[in-house]
Structure formats: C-alpha cells, structure tokens
Amino acid sequence: MARCLALFTLAMTAGNRGFISIGDWLKCYQRDLIDRFNPPKRCLTSYSMICRVLLKLDYEQYSSAFARPLITFPITRRR
C-alpha cells in the first residue's frame, strides 16, 4: 500500500489528474521508478492495484499524513 501511495503522490505532483494519465505516467517513467524504488522482482505496482488502493483510501488520513511534514511552526525569538 505504501508503494501505491508513493507512486500516486508522485504522479499527482507531476500533474496527472486521472487514472488514465497516471497509468501513462507509470509506463513512461517505469525504468526510473524501478531504479528509485527497487521493488521485488524489479516490477512496479500495477496501475489496477493503485486504482484499487485509491478506492479504499481514507482521504482525510492520507491528506493529513501528507501535510504533516509541510506544517511550519512559528519561530520564537530568544531574549
């Protein structure tokens, strides 16, 4: 599931907004993604598997987990 969400997040960040464009993006960058993630058997998660994971995803939990590292805290000055 983590790899599916990572690939989905990368595809969305790259500007893909639908399942078909995500599938096209996966095909286009397959070798680069395999080199980056080093999956078992050098095989990426399938497009259909990503779709199944997304259909079962709790989007509130996903968005809060994704935004957590992006939250900034105010800087307090020392006296």
Summary of the structure (lengths in Angstrom):
residues: 79
radius of gyration: 16.0
end to end distance: 47.2
largest distance: 57.0
contacts: 153
relative contact order: 0.14
helix: 70%
strand: 0%
